[in-house]
Amino acid sequence: MKNRFGLAAFAVAALIAVPAVAQMDAGTEAKLKTALASPIRSDANKARDAARHPLETLKFFGVKDNMTVVEIWPSGGWYTEVLAPVLKDKGKYIAAHWDPEAKSEFIQKAIAGYKAMLAKHPELSKVEMGVVYPASDKMSPAPAGTVDMILTFRNIHNWMAQDVQDKMFKSFYDTLKPGGYLGVVEHRANTDKPQDPKAVSGYVREDAAIAMAEKAGFKMVSKSEVNANPKDTKDYPKGVWTLPPTYREGETEKARYTAIGESDRFTHLFQKPAG
């Protein structure tokens, strides 16, 4: 009986799909360290490494130099300067920006500025542009099922403000290969209050973010505290943007906010089931 039950239990366990943790190899790590030290990065961008922990964060996500990686809404390209040089020879980096055909002057200027940044540096010449923009229903930054990893940094609150979070996570799920990964960093809200549906403060509860990802079909792989900041009290007059680097309160209590530093953030890795 013991052998039978033992074999049965083993057989059942073998059928359960357990999410796998991605692992960065030594070659990719060496390229990443070179990219972080590269002169194409401004001193201002390098100064933020202490708060954004790019080496530790990308190691946790398990980025590899032969992957096809999509970054969602890369803004001015802070992570582009880090990721694109690592992926340019063996892999592919796709910057999933807003819609260049949108009528918004802000968006037009932002995309033009991003493209100008790319044009300055040969290391970024292989960056491909994609679009994820719910307002124009352009939600496919790459062909369905072709991407190894999707990364997004501090964007969930933006999607919640527009009530498009479900649409965004579904796009990520559809774009990834079976077994592909989704890496997320976001400003972390406290759990003593319900989640504001619009995330006006910029903070998002971890359980709310996990629910969004799981609703789309993702499975949680792991969490990291690499971007945690216990000094962040999350009770500021102008939300997370009160803190550096934005300082939306101007000089008011600037020394206090500088001492706190950038926001407390959760770092999550999800996986699209392989089968």
C-alpha positions as protocol buffer text, in pm:
chain_id: "A"
residue {
  index: 1
  type: MET
  ca { x: 0 y: 0 z: 0 }
}
residue {
  index: 2
  type: LYS
  ca { x: 278 y: 240 z: 91 }
}
residue {
  index: 3
  type: ASN
  ca { x: 451 y: 186 z: -241 }
}
residue {
  index: 4
  type: ARG
  ca { x: 128 y: 227 z: -431 }
}
residue {
  index: 5
  type: PHE
  ca { x: 36 y: 550 z: -254 }
}
residue {
  index: 6
  type: GLY
  ca { x: 391 y: 677 z: -286 }
}
residue {
  index: 7
  type: LEU
  ca { x: 394 y: 614 z: -660 }
}
residue {
  index: 8
  type: ALA
  ca { x: 49 y: 766 z: -698 }
}
residue {
  index: 9
  type: ALA
  ca { x: 153 y: 1077 z: -511 }
}
residue {
  index: 10
  type: PHE
  ca { x: 464 y: 1105 z: -726 }
}
residue {
  index: 11
  type: ALA
  ca { x: 258 y: 1068 z: -1043 }
}
residue {
  index: 12
  type: VAL
  ca { x: 14 y: 1337 z: -934 }
}
residue {
  index: 13
  type: ALA
  ca { x: 297 y: 1572 z: -840 }
}
residue {
  index: 14
  type: ALA
  ca { x: 455 y: 1519 z: -1180 }
}
residue {
  index: 15
  type: LEU
  ca { x: 136 y: 1639 z: -1348 }
}
residue {
  index: 16
  type: ILE
  ca { x: 124 y: 1965 z: -1154 }
}
residue {
  index: 17
  type: ALA
  ca { x: 279 y: 2253 z: -1347 }
}
residue {
  index: 18
  type: VAL
  ca { x: 508 y: 2437 z: -1107 }
}
residue {
  index: 19
  type: PRO
  ca { x: 627 y: 2781 z: -1225 }
}
residue {
  index: 20
  type: ALA
  ca { x: 1001 y: 2782 z: -1287 }
}
residue {
  index: 21
  type: VAL
  ca { x: 1232 y: 3055 z: -1164 }
}
residue {
  index: 22
  type: ALA
  ca { x: 1437 y: 3209 z: -1445 }
}
residue {
  index: 23
  type: GLN
  ca { x: 1814 y: 3222 z: -1397 }
}
residue {
  index: 24
  type: MET
  ca { x: 2058 y: 3479 z: -1536 }
}
residue {
  index: 25
  type: ASP
  ca { x: 2380 y: 3323 z: -1664 }
}
residue {
  index: 26
  type: ALA
  ca { x: 2729 y: 3458 z: -1597 }
}
residue {
  index: 27
  type: GLY
  ca { x: 2776 y: 3586 z: -1952 }
}
residue {
  index: 28
  type: THR
  ca { x: 2459 y: 3795 z: -1936 }
}
residue {
  index: 29
  type: GLU
  ca { x: 2555 y: 3929 z: -1594 }
}
residue {
  index: 30
  type: ALA
  ca { x: 2893 y: 4042 z: -1729 }
}
residue {
  index: 31
  type: LYS
  ca { x: 2722 y: 4222 z: -2019 }
}
residue {
  index: 32
  type: LEU
  ca { x: 2478 y: 4382 z: -1779 }
}
residue {
  index: 33
  type: LYS
  ca { x: 2757 y: 4517 z: -1558 }
}
residue {
  index: 34
  type: THR
  ca { x: 2927 y: 4660 z: -1867 }
}
residue {
  index: 35
  type: ALA
  ca { x: 2603 y: 4826 z: -1977 }
}
residue {
  index: 36
  type: LEU
  ca { x: 2549 y: 4978 z: -1632 }
}
residue {
  index: 37
  type: ALA
  ca { x: 2895 y: 5134 z: -1644 }
}
residue {
  index: 38
  type: SER
  ca { x: 2861 y: 5251 z: -2006 }
}
residue {
  index: 39
  type: PRO
  ca { x: 2927 y: 5618 z: -2092 }
}
residue {
  index: 40
  type: ILE
  ca { x: 2599 y: 5629 z: -2286 }
}
residue {
  index: 41
  type: ARG
  ca { x: 2426 y: 5650 z: -1948 }
}
residue {
  index: 42
  type: SER
  ca { x: 2416 y: 5997 z: -1795 }
}
residue {
  index: 43
  type: ASP
  ca { x: 2545 y: 6063 z: -1445 }
}
residue {
  index: 44
  type: ALA
  ca { x: 2187 y: 6140 z: -1343 }
}
residue {
  index: 45
  type: ASN
  ca { x: 2069 y: 5800 z: -1464 }
}
residue {
  index: 46
  type: LYS
  ca { x: 2357 y: 5619 z: -1297 }
}
residue {
  index: 47
  type: ALA
  ca { x: 2282 y: 5801 z: -971 }
}
residue {
  index: 48
  type: ARG
  ca { x: 1940 y: 5633 z: -962 }
}
residue {
  index: 49
  type: ASP
  ca { x: 2091 y: 5285 z: -964 }
}
residue {
  index: 50
  type: ALA
  ca { x: 2106 y: 5305 z: -584 }
}
residue {
  index: 51
  type: ALA
  ca { x: 1725 y: 5330 z: -570 }
}
residue {
  index: 52
  type: ARG
  ca { x: 1630 y: 5119 z: -873 }
}
residue {
  index: 53
  type: HIS
  ca { x: 1879 y: 4833 z: -823 }
}
residue {
  index: 54
  type: PRO
  ca { x: 1891 y: 4738 z: -1193 }
}
residue {
  index: 55
  type: LEU
  ca { x: 2152 y: 4464 z: -1158 }
}
residue {
  index: 56
  type: GLU
  ca { x: 1973 y: 4290 z: -874 }
}
residue {
  index: 57
  type: THR
  ca { x: 1628 y: 4343 z: -1028 }
}
residue {
  index: 58
  type: LEU
  ca { x: 1719 y: 4202 z: -1370 }
}
residue {
  index: 59
  type: LYS
  ca { x: 1903 y: 3911 z: -1209 }
}
residue {
  index: 60
  type: PHE
  ca { x: 1589 y: 3834 z: -1010 }
}
residue {
  index: 61
  type: PHE
  ca { x: 1380 y: 3841 z: -1328 }
}
residue {
  index: 62
  type: GLY
  ca { x: 1630 y: 3607 z: -1495 }
}
residue {
  index: 63
  type: VAL
  ca { x: 1700 y: 3811 z: -1807 }
}
residue {
  index: 64
  type: LYS
  ca { x: 1927 y: 3631 z: -2054 }
}
residue {
  index: 65
  type: ASP
  ca { x: 2116 y: 3784 z: -2346 }
}
residue {
  index: 66
  type: ASN
  ca { x: 1945 y: 3556 z: -2603 }
}
residue {
  index: 67
  type: MET
  ca { x: 1589 y: 3647 z: -2504 }
}
residue {
  index: 68
  type: THR
  ca { x: 1333 y: 3856 z: -2686 }
}
residue {
  index: 69
  type: VAL
  ca { x: 1235 y: 4110 z: -2422 }
}
residue {
  index: 70
  type: VAL
  ca { x: 959 y: 4370 z: -2440 }
}
residue {
  index: 71
  type: GLU
  ca { x: 964 y: 4668 z: -2206 }
}
residue {
  index: 72
  type: ILE
  ca { x: 622 y: 4826 z: -2159 }
}
residue {
  index: 73
  type: TRP
  ca { x: 611 y: 5206 z: -2171 }
}
residue {
  index: 74
  type: PRO
  ca { x: 985 y: 5275 z: -2139 }
}
residue {
  index: 75
  type: SER
  ca { x: 928 y: 5651 z: -2109 }
}
residue {
  index: 76
  type: GLY
  ca { x: 1262 y: 5830 z: -2154 }
}
residue {
  index: 77
  type: GLY
  ca { x: 1458 y: 5506 z: -2186 }
}
residue {
  index: 78
  type: TRP
  ca { x: 1622 y: 5461 z: -1846 }
}
residue {
  index: 79
  type: TYR
  ca { x: 1603 y: 5083 z: -1870 }
}
residue {
  index: 80
  type: THR
  ca { x: 1650 y: 5089 z: -2248 }
}
residue {
  index: 81
  type: GLU
  ca { x: 2009 y: 5204 z: -2197 }
}
residue {
  index: 82
  type: VAL
  ca { x: 2062 y: 4907 z: -1965 }
}
residue {
  index: 83
  type: LEU
  ca { x: 1877 y: 4629 z: -2147 }
}
residue {
  index: 84
  type: ALA
  ca { x: 1930 y: 4703 z: -2517 }
}
residue {
  index: 85
  type: PRO
  ca { x: 2312 y: 4664 z: -2515 }
}
residue {
  index: 86
  type: VAL
  ca { x: 2279 y: 4331 z: -2332 }
}
residue {
  index: 87
  type: LEU
  ca { x: 2032 y: 4192 z: -2588 }
}
residue {
  index: 88
  type: LYS
  ca { x: 2160 y: 4343 z: -2913 }
}
residue {
  index: 89
  type: ASP
  ca { x: 2385 y: 4056 z: -3030 }
}
residue {
  index: 90
  type: LYS
  ca { x: 2194 y: 3739 z: -2940 }
}
residue {
  index: 91
  type: GLY
  ca { x: 1848 y: 3857 z: -2842 }
}
residue {
  index: 92
  type: LYS
  ca { x: 1605 y: 4137 z: -2912 }
}
residue {
  index: 93
  type: TYR
  ca { x: 1482 y: 4439 z: -2717 }
}
residue {
  index: 94
  type: ILE
  ca { x: 1141 y: 4580 z: -2811 }
}
residue {
  index: 95
  type: ALA
  ca { x: 1033 y: 4913 z: -2667 }
}
residue {
  index: 96
  type: ALA
  ca { x: 653 y: 4905 z: -2641 }
}
residue {
  index: 97
  type: HIS
  ca { x: 572 y: 5274 z: -2638 }
}
residue {
  index: 98
  type: TRP
  ca { x: 254 y: 5473 z: -2676 }
}
residue {
  index: 99
  type: ASP
  ca { x: 88 y: 5515 z: -3014 }
}
residue {
  index: 100
  type: PRO
  ca { x: 298 y: 5745 z: -3238 }
}
residue {
  index: 101
  type: GLU
  ca { x: -21 y: 5827 z: -3431 }
}
residue {
  index: 102
  type: ALA
  ca { x: -199 y: 5958 z: -3121 }
}
residue {
  index: 103
  type: LYS
  ca { x: -299 y: 6323 z: -3145 }
}
residue {
  index: 104
  type: SER
  ca { x: -157 y: 6408 z: -2803 }
}
residue {
  index: 105
  type: GLU
  ca { x: 125 y: 6661 z: -2826 }
}
residue {
  index: 106
  type: PHE
  ca { x: 277 y: 6516 z: -2509 }
}
residue {
  index: 107
  type: ILE
  ca { x: 293 y: 6169 z: -2663 }
}
residue {
  index: 108
  type: GLN
  ca { x: 436 y: 6300 z: -2990 }
}
residue {
  index: 109
  type: LYS
  ca { x: 714 y: 6483 z: -2805 }
}
residue {
  index: 110
  type: ALA
  ca { x: 785 y: 6185 z: -2579 }
}
residue {
  index: 111
  type: ILE
  ca { x: 825 y: 5943 z: -2867 }
}
residue {
  index: 112
  type: ALA
  ca { x: 1034 y: 6189 z: -3068 }
}
residue {
  index: 113
  type: GLY
  ca { x: 1259 y: 6237 z: -2766 }
}
residue {
  index: 114
  type: TYR
  ca { x: 1292 y: 5862 z: -2720 }
}
residue {
  index: 115
  type: LYS
  ca { x: 1386 y: 5809 z: -3084 }
}
residue {
  index: 116
  type: ALA
  ca { x: 1639 y: 6092 z: -3063 }
}
residue {
  index: 117
  type: MET
  ca { x: 1797 y: 5920 z: -2763 }
}
residue {
  index: 118
  type: LEU
  ca { x: 1826 y: 5595 z: -2960 }
}
residue {
  index: 119
  type: ALA
  ca { x: 1982 y: 5772 z: -3259 }
}
residue {
  index: 120
  type: LYS
  ca { x: 2267 y: 5908 z: -3047 }
}
residue {
  index: 121
  type: HIS
  ca { x: 2414 y: 5570 z: -2955 }
}
residue {
  index: 122
  type: PRO
  ca { x: 2521 y: 5279 z: -3180 }
}
residue {
  index: 123
  type: GLU
  ca { x: 2467 y: 5044 z: -2884 }
}
residue {
  index: 124
  type: LEU
  ca { x: 2093 y: 5117 z: -2916 }
}
residue {
  index: 125
  type: SER
  ca { x: 2069 y: 5087 z: -3294 }
}
residue {
  index: 126
  type: LYS
  ca { x: 1894 y: 4750 z: -3286 }
}
residue {
  index: 127
  type: VAL
  ca { x: 1610 y: 4860 z: -3059 }
}
residue {
  index: 128
  type: GLU
  ca { x: 1274 y: 4774 z: -3215 }
}
residue {
  index: 129
  type: MET
  ca { x: 964 y: 4984 z: -3151 }
}
residue {
  index: 130
  type: GLY
  ca { x: 626 y: 4839 z: -3065 }
}
residue {
  index: 131
  type: VAL
  ca { x: 297 y: 4990 z: -2952 }
}
residue {
  index: 132
  type: VAL
  ca { x: 74 y: 4917 z: -2653 }
}
residue {
  index: 133
  type: TYR
  ca { x: -187 y: 5188 z: -2632 }
}
residue {
  index: 134
  type: PRO
  ca { x: -540 y: 5103 z: -2515 }
}
residue {
  index: 135
  type: ALA
  ca { x: -692 y: 5434 z: -2627 }
}
residue {
  index: 136
  type: SER
  ca { x: -636 y: 5341 z: -2992 }
}
residue {
  index: 137
  type: ASP
  ca { x: -679 y: 4968 z: -2927 }
}
residue {
  index: 138
  type: LYS
  ca { x: -323 y: 4890 z: -3035 }
}
residue {
  index: 139
  type: MET
  ca { x: -231 y: 4613 z: -2793 }
}
residue {
  index: 140
  type: SER
  ca { x: 20 y: 4390 z: -2974 }
}
residue {
  index: 141
  type: PRO
  ca { x: 382 y: 4504 z: -2926 }
}
residue {
  index: 142
  type: ALA
  ca { x: 499 y: 4185 z: -3101 }
}
residue {
  index: 143
  type: PRO
  ca { x: 334 y: 3887 z: -3272 }
}
residue {
  index: 144
  type: ALA
  ca { x: 137 y: 3668 z: -3034 }
}
residue {
  index: 145
  type: GLY
  ca { x: 335 y: 3397 z: -2861 }
}
residue {
  index: 146
  type: THR
  ca { x: 681 y: 3518 z: -2970 }
}
residue {
  index: 147
  type: VAL
  ca { x: 827 y: 3694 z: -2663 }
}
residue {
  index: 148
  type: ASP
  ca { x: 1034 y: 3537 z: -2384 }
}
residue {
  index: 149
  type: MET
  ca { x: 992 y: 3811 z: -2125 }
}
residue {
  index: 150
  type: ILE
  ca { x: 790 y: 4128 z: -2069 }
}
residue {
  index: 151
  type: LEU
  ca { x: 907 y: 4386 z: -1817 }
}
residue {
  index: 152
  type: THR
  ca { x: 725 y: 4687 z: -1678 }
}
residue {
  index: 153
  type: PHE
  ca { x: 847 y: 4933 z: -1419 }
}
residue {
  index: 154
  type: ARG
  ca { x: 609 y: 5146 z: -1208 }
}
residue {
  index: 155
  type: ASN
  ca { x: 322 y: 5148 z: -1456 }
}
residue {
  index: 156
  type: ILE
  ca { x: 30 y: 4962 z: -1299 }
}
residue {
  index: 157
  type: HIS
  ca { x: -103 y: 5278 z: -1134 }
}
residue {
  index: 158
  type: ASN
  ca { x: -113 y: 5447 z: -1475 }
}
residue {
  index: 159
  type: TRP
  ca { x: -328 y: 5167 z: -1615 }
}
residue {
  index: 160
  type: MET
  ca { x: -558 y: 5174 z: -1313 }
}
residue {
  index: 161
  type: ALA
  ca { x: -608 y: 5549 z: -1358 }
}
residue {
  index: 162
  type: GLN
  ca { x: -743 y: 5473 z: -1707 }
}
residue {
  index: 163
  type: ASP
  ca { x: -919 y: 5149 z: -1603 }
}
residue {
  index: 164
  type: VAL
  ca { x: -725 y: 4951 z: -1865 }
}
residue {
  index: 165
  type: GLN
  ca { x: -528 y: 4718 z: -1635 }
}
residue {
  index: 166
  type: ASP
  ca { x: -715 y: 4406 z: -1748 }
}
residue {
  index: 167
  type: LYS
  ca { x: -657 y: 4495 z: -2111 }
}
residue {
  index: 168
  type: MET
  ca { x: -286 y: 4547 z: -2048 }
}
residue {
  index: 169
  type: PHE
  ca { x: -229 y: 4220 z: -1863 }
}
residue {
  index: 170
  type: LYS
  ca { x: -421 y: 4028 z: -2131 }
}
residue {
  index: 171
  type: SER
  ca { x: -194 y: 4184 z: -2394 }
}
residue {
  index: 172
  type: PHE
  ca { x: 111 y: 4064 z: -2205 }
}
residue {
  index: 173
  type: TYR
  ca { x: -30 y: 3713 z: -2172 }
}
residue {
  index: 174
  type: ASP
  ca { x: -112 y: 3692 z: -2542 }
}
residue {
  index: 175
  type: THR
  ca { x: 229 y: 3827 z: -2649 }
}
residue {
  index: 176
  type: LEU
  ca { x: 439 y: 3590 z: -2438 }
}
residue {
  index: 177
  type: LYS
  ca { x: 541 y: 3243 z: -2544 }
}
residue {
  index: 178
  type: PRO
  ca { x: 405 y: 2957 z: -2333 }
}
residue {
  index: 179
  type: GLY
  ca { x: 640 y: 2949 z: -2035 }
}
residue {
  index: 180
  type: GLY
  ca { x: 736 y: 3315 z: -2086 }
}
residue {
  index: 181
  type: TYR
  ca { x: 787 y: 3554 z: -1797 }
}
residue {
  index: 182
  type: LEU
  ca { x: 636 y: 3883 z: -1681 }
}
residue {
  index: 183
  type: GLY
  ca { x: 846 y: 4098 z: -1447 }
}
residue {
  index: 184
  type: VAL
  ca { x: 675 y: 4380 z: -1259 }
}
residue {
  index: 185
  type: VAL
  ca { x: 798 y: 4659 z: -1032 }
}
residue {
  index: 186
  type: GLU
  ca { x: 544 y: 4896 z: -874 }
}
residue {
  index: 187
  type: HIS
  ca { x: 506 y: 5145 z: -589 }
}
residue {
  index: 188
  type: ARG
  ca { x: 372 y: 4942 z: -297 }
}
residue {
  index: 189
  type: ALA
  ca { x: 65 y: 5056 z: -105 }
}
residue {
  index: 190
  type: ASN
  ca { x: 6 y: 4964 z: 259 }
}
residue {
  index: 191
  type: THR
  ca { x: -255 y: 4700 z: 334 }
}
residue {
  index: 192
  type: ASP
  ca { x: -437 y: 4895 z: 607 }
}
residue {
  index: 193
  type: LYS
  ca { x: -664 y: 5061 z: 351 }
}
residue {
  index: 194
  type: PRO
  ca { x: -866 y: 4929 z: 56 }
}
residue {
  index: 195
  type: GLN
  ca { x: -710 y: 4968 z: -285 }
}
residue {
  index: 196
  type: ASP
  ca { x: -810 y: 5291 z: -454 }
}
residue {
  index: 197
  type: PRO
  ca { x: -946 y: 5172 z: -792 }
}
residue {
  index: 198
  type: LYS
  ca { x: -776 y: 5465 z: -966 }
}
residue {
  index: 199
  type: ALA
  ca { x: -453 y: 5447 z: -763 }
}
residue {
  index: 200
  type: VAL
  ca { x: -449 y: 5827 z: -743 }
}
residue {
  index: 201
  type: SER
  ca { x: -159 y: 5825 z: -497 }
}
residue {
  index: 202
  type: GLY
  ca { x: 52 y: 5613 z: -733 }
}
residue {
  index: 203
  type: TYR
  ca { x: 64 y: 5326 z: -483 }
}
residue {
  index: 204
  type: VAL
  ca { x: -76 y: 4980 z: -555 }
}
residue {
  index: 205
  type: ARG
  ca { x: -134 y: 4697 z: -310 }
}
residue {
  index: 206
  type: GLU
  ca { x: 59 y: 4380 z: -384 }
}
residue {
  index: 207
  type: ASP
  ca { x: -248 y: 4162 z: -354 }
}
residue {
  index: 208
  type: ALA
  ca { x: -430 y: 4382 z: -607 }
}
residue {
  index: 209
  type: ALA
  ca { x: -144 y: 4352 z: -857 }
}
residue {
  index: 210
  type: ILE
  ca { x: -125 y: 3976 z: -813 }
}
residue {
  index: 211
  type: ALA
  ca { x: -500 y: 3947 z: -868 }
}
residue {
  index: 212
  type: MET
  ca { x: -469 y: 4141 z: -1196 }
}
residue {
  index: 213
  type: ALA
  ca { x: -195 y: 3913 z: -1324 }
}
residue {
  index: 214
  type: GLU
  ca { x: -372 y: 3594 z: -1216 }
}
residue {
  index: 215
  type: LYS
  ca { x: -698 y: 3711 z: -1374 }
}
residue {
  index: 216
  type: ALA
  ca { x: -511 y: 3724 z: -1707 }
}
residue {
  index: 217
  type: GLY
  ca { x: -385 y: 3368 z: -1656 }
}
residue {
  index: 218
  type: PHE
  ca { x: -40 y: 3423 z: -1506 }
}
residue {
  index: 219
  type: LYS
  ca { x: 104 y: 3220 z: -1220 }
}
residue {
  index: 220
  type: MET
  ca { x: 314 y: 3380 z: -949 }
}
residue {
  index: 221
  type: VAL
  ca { x: 674 y: 3258 z: -956 }
}
residue {
  index: 222
  type: SER
  ca { x: 848 y: 3463 z: -692 }
}
residue {
  index: 223
  type: LYS
  ca { x: 870 y: 3794 z: -506 }
}
residue {
  index: 224
  type: SER
  ca { x: 1173 y: 4004 z: -418 }
}
residue {
  index: 225
  type: GLU
  ca { x: 1232 y: 4281 z: -166 }
}
residue {
  index: 226
  type: VAL
  ca { x: 1524 y: 4421 z: -364 }
}
residue {
  index: 227
  type: ASN
  ca { x: 1332 y: 4748 z: -426 }
}
residue {
  index: 228
  type: ALA
  ca { x: 1182 y: 4781 z: -79 }
}
residue {
  index: 229
  type: ASN
  ca { x: 1215 y: 5103 z: 120 }
}
residue {
  index: 230
  type: PRO
  ca { x: 1084 y: 5082 z: 479 }
}
residue {
  index: 231
  type: LYS
  ca { x: 1130 y: 5459 z: 523 }
}
residue {
  index: 232
  type: ASP
  ca { x: 846 y: 5529 z: 281 }
}
residue {
  index: 233
  type: THR
  ca { x: 536 y: 5621 z: 487 }
}
residue {
  index: 234
  type: LYS
  ca { x: 313 y: 5657 z: 177 }
}
residue {
  index: 235
  type: ASP
  ca { x: 104 y: 5938 z: 325 }
}
residue {
  index: 236
  type: TYR
  ca { x: 222 y: 6240 z: 129 }
}
residue {
  index: 237
  type: PRO
  ca { x: 16 y: 6535 z: 6 }
}
residue {
  index: 238
  type: LYS
  ca { x: 85 y: 6463 z: -360 }
}
residue {
  index: 239
  type: GLY
  ca { x: 126 y: 6088 z: -351 }
}
residue {
  index: 240
  type: VAL
  ca { x: 438 y: 5903 z: -454 }
}
residue {
  index: 241
  type: TRP
  ca { x: 545 y: 6200 z: -665 }
}
residue {
  index: 242
  type: THR
  ca { x: 615 y: 6391 z: -344 }
}
residue {
  index: 243
  type: LEU
  ca { x: 931 y: 6181 z: -311 }
}
residue {
  index: 244
  type: PRO
  ca { x: 1244 y: 6203 z: -524 }
}
residue {
  index: 245
  type: PRO
  ca { x: 1311 y: 6232 z: -805 }
}
residue {
  index: 246
  type: THR
  ca { x: 989 y: 6429 z: -877 }
}
residue {
  index: 247
  type: TYR
  ca { x: 961 y: 6643 z: -559 }
}
residue {
  index: 248
  type: ARG
  ca { x: 614 y: 6766 z: -653 }
}
residue {
  index: 249
  type: GLU
  ca { x: 600 y: 6975 z: -335 }
}
residue {
  index: 250
  type: GLY
  ca { x: 901 y: 7173 z: -456 }
}
residue {
  index: 251
  type: GLU
  ca { x: 1119 y: 7294 z: -172 }
}
residue {
  index: 252
  type: THR
  ca { x: 857 y: 7216 z: 95 }
}
residue {
  index: 253
  type: GLU
  ca { x: 1012 y: 6959 z: 331 }
}
residue {
  index: 254
  type: LYS
  ca { x: 1252 y: 6861 z: 55 }
}
residue {
  index: 255
  type: ALA
  ca { x: 1522 y: 6752 z: 301 }
}
residue {
  index: 256
  type: ARG
  ca { x: 1276 y: 6516 z: 469 }
}
residue {
  index: 257
  type: TYR
  ca { x: 1171 y: 6359 z: 139 }
}
residue {
  index: 258
  type: THR
  ca { x: 1532 y: 6331 z: 26 }
}
residue {
  index: 259
  type: ALA
  ca { x: 1612 y: 6141 z: 345 }
}
residue {
  index: 260
  type: ILE
  ca { x: 1325 y: 5901 z: 277 }
}
residue {
  index: 261
  type: GLY
  ca { x: 1443 y: 5839 z: -77 }
}
residue {
  index: 262
  type: GLU
  ca { x: 1250 y: 5686 z: -364 }
}
residue {
  index: 263
  type: SER
  ca { x: 933 y: 5485 z: -303 }
}
residue {
  index: 264
  type: ASP
  ca { x: 890 y: 5144 z: -145 }
}
residue {
  index: 265
  type: ARG
  ca { x: 834 y: 4902 z: -434 }
}
residue {
  index: 266
  type: PHE
  ca { x: 734 y: 4542 z: -478 }
}
residue {
  index: 267
  type: THR
  ca { x: 907 y: 4327 z: -738 }
}
residue {
  index: 268
  type: HIS
  ca { x: 716 y: 4029 z: -879 }
}
residue {
  index: 269
  type: LEU
  ca { x: 792 y: 3760 z: -1133 }
}
residue {
  index: 270
  type: PHE
  ca { x: 502 y: 3581 z: -1306 }
}
residue {
  index: 271
  type: GLN
  ca { x: 496 y: 3308 z: -1568 }
}
residue {
  index: 272
  type: LYS
  ca { x: 259 y: 3217 z: -1847 }
}
residue {
  index: 273
  type: PRO
  ca { x: 188 y: 2844 z: -1807 }
}
residue {
  index: 274
  type: ALA
  ca { x: 379 y: 2629 z: -2052 }
}
residue {
  index: 275
  type: GLY
  ca { x: 82 y: 2419 z: -2147 }
}
